[in-house]
């Protein structure tokens, strides 16, 4: 099977899982814990179970497709897990958002869009294996744009939930690190160095939401502020990895961050 055929099969499996989730009902599981001296309740719902299953299927399928690339032997194949992030988060968001659709029509449209997006994202991941591929630049730019859109969606959902910082900051840090790793791998540096900068970018974003949890702002505004911080952190990290970080670049990003923050706090929804 060609890679696009495999991507279509994988997308179909995920969509079928989403459809099946609307027809089944699983009991919720609740656990009360005490963390750092404070009570914490963990709820494992049907949505969480379906999301975990679909994320696992998506990661496994994406890895198989990426490893089928002819030049995979010339790169560090053991690091193909980096390509899992965007497809997995796409499936995760679909599993969380589609059950909340206003009607069956919106839900059906969501199933179709999810399948098409997964095919495109997985195909783009496949193209970025080989930097000499004529489709590499378009695929890389598309993945970057989708990564930032996913980051915004996830940040808005997490911040709107108003969960404890222990949960929200940890979630934002992990997701930001995974997305940063996807964004920064285009710099072409060693995995260890790229992973270090991705972890720093993720930690910075997690620290931002930790402070923002004391603010009284809307979920969209909070998500946009987190996206702004994530953009600045990954942008500076990318410039450093490519050896282009200097005072002028730092000032440019600082101005973008300051202006963006002022605008969002003044006019944010």
DOTI-395044 format. One record per residue (C-alpha): y, x negated, z negated; residue in three letters; residue number from 1. Coordinates in Angstrom, 3 decimals. Example, Ala and Ser with C-alpha at 12.3 -4.5 7.8 and 13.67 -1.06 7.14 Angstrom:
BEGIN
((-4.500; -12.300; -7.800); ALA; 1);
((-1.060; -13.670; -7.140); SER; 2);
//
This chain:
BEGIN
((0.000; 0.000; 0.000); UNK; 1);
((3.515; -1.175; 0.813); UNK; 2);
((6.005; -1.521; -2.009); UNK; 3);
((7.922; 1.618; -1.014); UNK; 4);
((4.697; 3.623; -0.989); UNK; 5);
((3.891; 2.369; -4.478); UNK; 6);
((7.423; 3.164; -5.617); UNK; 7);
((7.041; 6.704; -4.273); UNK; 8);
((3.724; 7.161; -6.083); UNK; 9);
((5.219; 5.872; -9.340); UNK; 10);
((8.256; 8.129; -9.023); UNK; 11);
((5.973; 11.089; -8.342); UNK; 12);
((3.946; 10.359; -11.478); UNK; 13);
((7.085; 10.229; -13.589); UNK; 14);
((8.406; 13.496; -12.148); UNK; 15);
((5.048; 15.179; -12.709); UNK; 16);
((5.185; 13.992; -16.315); UNK; 17);
((8.653; 15.514; -16.680); UNK; 18);
((7.450; 18.797; -15.221); UNK; 19);
((4.390; 18.816; -17.443); UNK; 20);
((6.586; 18.289; -20.484); UNK; 21);
((8.302; 21.624; -19.776); UNK; 22);
((4.943; 23.433; -19.878); UNK; 23);
((3.501; 21.887; -23.042); UNK; 24);
((4.480; 22.072; -26.692); UNK; 25);
((3.573; 19.366; -29.203); UNK; 26);
((4.208; 19.605; -32.962); UNK; 27);
((6.972; 17.397; -34.308); UNK; 28);
((6.212; 14.617; -36.797); UNK; 29);
((8.655; 13.834; -39.593); UNK; 30);
((8.662; 10.887; -41.966); UNK; 31);
((11.030; 10.233; -44.867); UNK; 32);
((11.750; 6.588; -45.684); UNK; 33);
((14.073; 4.602; -47.889); UNK; 34);
((15.843; 1.751; -46.105); UNK; 35);
((18.294; -0.557; -47.879); UNK; 36);
((18.441; 1.885; -50.762); UNK; 37);
((19.371; 4.882; -48.599); UNK; 38);
((17.136; 7.769; -47.463); UNK; 39);
((16.199; 7.811; -43.795); UNK; 40);
((14.384; 10.581; -41.935); UNK; 41);
((12.493; 9.760; -38.738); UNK; 42);
((11.655; 12.657; -36.427); UNK; 43);
((9.106; 12.160; -33.643); UNK; 44);
((9.550; 15.116; -31.314); UNK; 45);
((7.840; 16.146; -28.095); UNK; 46);
((10.739; 14.631; -26.162); UNK; 47);
((10.208; 11.282; -27.872); UNK; 48);
((6.477; 11.312; -27.122); UNK; 49);
((6.980; 12.217; -23.453); UNK; 50);
((9.767; 9.646; -23.113); UNK; 51);
((7.563; 6.896; -24.576); UNK; 52);
((4.716; 7.813; -22.211); UNK; 53);
((6.929; 7.888; -19.119); UNK; 54);
((8.662; 4.633; -20.049); UNK; 55);
((5.268; 2.951; -20.394); UNK; 56);
((4.111; 4.264; -17.002); UNK; 57);
((7.386; 3.196; -15.375); UNK; 58);
((7.282; -0.323; -16.821); UNK; 59);
((3.664; -0.840; -15.787); UNK; 60);
((4.228; 0.477; -12.271); UNK; 61);
((7.432; -1.501; -11.742); UNK; 62);
((5.740; -4.718; -12.849); UNK; 63);
((2.881; -4.165; -10.406); UNK; 64);
((5.271; -3.515; -7.527); UNK; 65);
((7.506; -6.522; -8.259); UNK; 66);
((4.495; -8.831; -8.629); UNK; 67);
((3.308; -7.768; -5.160); UNK; 68);
((6.289; -9.550; -3.569); UNK; 69);
((5.172; -12.398; -1.252); UNK; 70);
((7.405; -15.016; -2.920); UNK; 71);
((6.589; -14.096; -6.505); UNK; 72);
((4.557; -17.290; -6.890); UNK; 73);
((7.700; -19.372; -6.345); UNK; 74);
((9.503; -17.852; -9.330); UNK; 75);
((8.692; -17.424; -12.979); UNK; 76);
((6.378; -14.436; -12.590); UNK; 77);
((5.925; -14.096; -16.343); UNK; 78);
((9.535; -12.973; -16.578); UNK; 79);
((9.136; -9.959; -14.290); UNK; 80);
((9.522; -7.759; -17.374); UNK; 81);
((13.282; -8.150; -16.875); UNK; 82);
((12.992; -5.785; -13.896); UNK; 83);
((11.582; -3.028; -16.102); UNK; 84);
((14.868; -2.184; -17.826); UNK; 85);
((16.655; -0.057; -15.228); UNK; 86);
((13.642; 2.005; -14.070); UNK; 87);
((12.523; 2.522; -17.684); UNK; 88);
((15.968; 3.632; -18.860); UNK; 89);
((16.220; 5.958; -15.856); UNK; 90);
((12.958; 7.638; -16.862); UNK; 91);
((14.039; 7.699; -20.515); UNK; 92);
((17.335; 9.446; -19.765); UNK; 93);
((15.572; 11.967; -17.540); UNK; 94);
((13.101; 12.762; -20.318); UNK; 95);
((15.950; 13.267; -22.803); UNK; 96);
((18.459; 15.139; -20.619); UNK; 97);
((16.382; 17.370; -18.335); UNK; 98);
((14.928; 19.539; -21.142); UNK; 99);
((18.558; 20.406; -21.988); UNK; 100);
((19.361; 21.627; -18.451); UNK; 101);
((21.172; 24.970; -18.314); UNK; 102);
((18.716; 26.625; -15.961); UNK; 103);
((15.500; 26.051; -14.027); UNK; 104);
((17.573; 25.367; -10.906); UNK; 105);
((19.431; 22.507; -12.568); UNK; 106);
((16.166; 21.213; -13.970); UNK; 107);
((14.476; 21.289; -10.550); UNK; 108);
((17.439; 19.431; -9.036); UNK; 109);
((17.141; 16.893; -11.849); UNK; 110);
((13.462; 16.319; -11.048); UNK; 111);
((14.279; 15.600; -7.398); UNK; 112);
((17.222; 13.324; -8.212); UNK; 113);
((15.166; 11.419; -10.792); UNK; 114);
((12.403; 10.771; -8.269); UNK; 115);
((14.821; 9.580; -5.575); UNK; 116);
((16.748; 7.346; -7.966); UNK; 117);
((13.555; 5.757; -9.262); UNK; 118);
((12.415; 4.960; -5.725); UNK; 119);
((15.775; 3.370; -4.913); UNK; 120);
((15.999; 1.398; -8.161); UNK; 121);
((12.452; 0.060; -7.977); UNK; 122);
((12.934; -0.868; -4.304); UNK; 123);
((16.163; -2.686; -5.195); UNK; 124);
((14.353; -4.593; -7.940); UNK; 125);
((11.774; -5.628; -5.358); UNK; 126);
((14.476; -6.893; -2.975); UNK; 127);
((16.134; -9.032; -5.659); UNK; 128);
((12.988; -11.109; -6.148); UNK; 129);
((13.984; -13.207; -3.125); UNK; 130);
((17.696; -14.237; -3.044); UNK; 131);
((17.353; -15.141; 0.654); UNK; 132);
((16.406; -11.570; 1.581); UNK; 133);
((19.077; -9.996; 3.804); UNK; 134);
((19.023; -6.928; 1.537); UNK; 135);
((19.497; -8.965; -1.639); UNK; 136);
((23.285; -8.609; -1.967); UNK; 137);
((23.317; -4.847; -1.427); UNK; 138);
((20.392; -4.427; -3.831); UNK; 139);
((22.031; -6.633; -6.471); UNK; 140);
((25.360; -4.799; -6.305); UNK; 141);
((23.592; -1.436; -6.464); UNK; 142);
((21.576; -2.489; -9.514); UNK; 143);
((24.713; -3.774; -11.237); UNK; 144);
((26.515; -0.482; -10.645); UNK; 145);
((23.522; 1.540; -11.874); UNK; 146);
((23.185; -0.690; -14.945); UNK; 147);
((26.753; 0.078; -16.004); UNK; 148);
((26.272; 3.803; -15.353); UNK; 149);
((23.112; 3.799; -17.452); UNK; 150);
((24.905; 1.859; -20.164); UNK; 151);
((27.667; 4.479; -20.266); UNK; 152);
((25.184; 7.362; -20.454); UNK; 153);
((23.188; 5.710; -23.240); UNK; 154);
((26.298; 4.707; -25.194); UNK; 155);
((27.695; 8.249; -25.030); UNK; 156);
((24.396; 9.742; -26.222); UNK; 157);
((24.003; 7.283; -29.082); UNK; 158);
((27.583; 7.501; -30.277); UNK; 159);
((27.642; 11.298; -29.998); UNK; 160);
((24.568; 11.503; -32.232); UNK; 161);
((26.628; 9.989; -35.091); UNK; 162);
((23.506; 8.365; -36.506); UNK; 163);
((23.570; 5.756; -39.244); UNK; 164);
((24.726; 2.316; -38.174); UNK; 165);
((21.281; 0.961; -38.960); UNK; 166);
((19.911; 3.099; -36.120); UNK; 167);
((22.844; 3.356; -33.728); UNK; 168);
((23.852; -0.317; -33.857); UNK; 169);
((20.239; -1.455; -33.530); UNK; 170);
((19.657; 0.848; -30.554); UNK; 171);
((22.849; -0.252; -28.806); UNK; 172);
((22.056; -3.922; -29.419); UNK; 173);
((18.547; -3.672; -27.957); UNK; 174);
((19.564; -1.641; -24.912); UNK; 175);
((22.648; -3.777; -24.269); UNK; 176);
((20.554; -6.940; -24.421); UNK; 177);
((18.034; -5.592; -21.911); UNK; 178);
((20.759; -4.433; -19.526); UNK; 179);
((22.659; -7.718; -19.920); UNK; 180);
((19.482; -9.631; -19.085); UNK; 181);
((19.185; -7.637; -15.866); UNK; 182);
((22.841; -8.228; -14.995); UNK; 183);
((22.842; -11.948; -15.830); UNK; 184);
((19.623; -12.922; -14.065); UNK; 185);
((21.568; -13.022; -10.796); UNK; 186);
((23.339; -16.157; -12.076); UNK; 187);
((20.187; -18.100; -11.240); UNK; 188);
((19.941; -20.043; -14.499); UNK; 189);
((16.875; -20.675; -16.669); UNK; 190);
((15.391; -17.711; -18.453); UNK; 191);
((15.924; -19.137; -21.932); UNK; 192);
((19.616; -19.722; -21.352); UNK; 193);
((20.102; -16.357; -19.665); UNK; 194);
((18.271; -14.594; -22.493); UNK; 195);
((20.499; -16.321; -25.062); UNK; 196);
((23.692; -15.093; -23.408); UNK; 197);
((22.206; -11.620; -22.934); UNK; 198);
((21.353; -11.470; -26.630); UNK; 199);
((24.900; -12.523; -27.545); UNK; 200);
((26.359; -9.800; -25.292); UNK; 201);
((24.001; -7.238; -26.823); UNK; 202);
((24.875; -8.309; -30.369); UNK; 203);
((28.601; -8.063; -29.643); UNK; 204);
((28.187; -4.522; -28.314); UNK; 205);
((26.092; -3.570; -31.333); UNK; 206);
((28.765; -4.878; -33.680); UNK; 207);
((31.378; -2.799; -31.850); UNK; 208);
((29.569; 0.485; -32.522); UNK; 209);
((29.000; -0.583; -36.130); UNK; 210);
((32.784; -0.677; -36.571); UNK; 211);
((33.350; 2.446; -34.449); UNK; 212);
((31.110; 4.541; -36.679); UNK; 213);
((34.038; 4.647; -39.108); UNK; 214);
((36.339; 6.134; -36.444); UNK; 215);
((36.851; 9.797; -35.623); UNK; 216);
((36.796; 9.854; -31.821); UNK; 217);
((34.868; 11.868; -29.244); UNK; 218);
((31.491; 10.867; -27.888); UNK; 219);
((32.801; 10.174; -24.376); UNK; 220);
((35.668; 8.040; -25.629); UNK; 221);
((33.310; 6.132; -27.892); UNK; 222);
((30.882; 5.565; -25.035); UNK; 223);
((33.658; 4.298; -22.776); UNK; 224);
((34.900; 1.887; -25.447); UNK; 225);
((31.368; 0.553; -25.851); UNK; 226);
((31.075; 0.210; -22.075); UNK; 227);
((34.360; -1.708; -22.011); UNK; 228);
((33.095; -4.104; -24.671); UNK; 229);
((29.766; -4.482; -22.875); UNK; 230);
((31.533; -5.165; -19.563); UNK; 231);
((33.753; -7.850; -21.063); UNK; 232);
((30.857; -9.501; -22.918); UNK; 233);
((28.558; -9.596; -19.877); UNK; 234);
((31.398; -10.620; -17.584); UNK; 235);
((32.321; -13.626; -19.717); UNK; 236);
((28.662; -14.548; -20.114); UNK; 237);
((28.159; -14.413; -16.347); UNK; 238);
((31.188; -16.613; -15.738); UNK; 239);
((29.894; -19.135; -18.270); UNK; 240);
((26.410; -19.195; -16.731); UNK; 241);
((27.923; -19.872; -13.326); UNK; 242);
((30.196; -22.607; -14.686); UNK; 243);
((33.395; -20.747; -13.843); UNK; 244);
((34.642; -19.867; -17.307); UNK; 245);
((38.137; -21.222; -17.982); UNK; 246);
((41.303; -20.178; -19.750); UNK; 247);
((42.544; -18.038; -16.844); UNK; 248);
((39.298; -16.045; -16.730); UNK; 249);
((39.363; -15.506; -20.505); UNK; 250);
((42.960; -14.258; -20.329); UNK; 251);
((42.091; -11.875; -17.468); UNK; 252);
((39.219; -10.340; -19.398); UNK; 253);
((41.328; -10.154; -22.564); UNK; 254);
((44.025; -8.246; -20.679); UNK; 255);
((41.439; -5.870; -19.194); UNK; 256);
((39.969; -5.263; -22.651); UNK; 257);
((43.357; -4.684; -24.282); UNK; 258);
((44.696; -2.374; -21.569); UNK; 259);
((41.429; -0.464; -21.377); UNK; 260);
((41.288; -0.001; -25.147); UNK; 261);
((44.892; 1.235; -25.321); UNK; 262);
((44.336; 3.703; -22.478); UNK; 263);
((41.115; 5.048; -23.956); UNK; 264);
((42.552; 5.486; -27.440); UNK; 265);
((45.677; 7.154; -26.051); UNK; 266);
((44.232; 9.316; -23.281); UNK; 267);
((40.482; 9.319; -23.946); UNK; 268);
((38.640; 12.674; -23.863); UNK; 269);
//
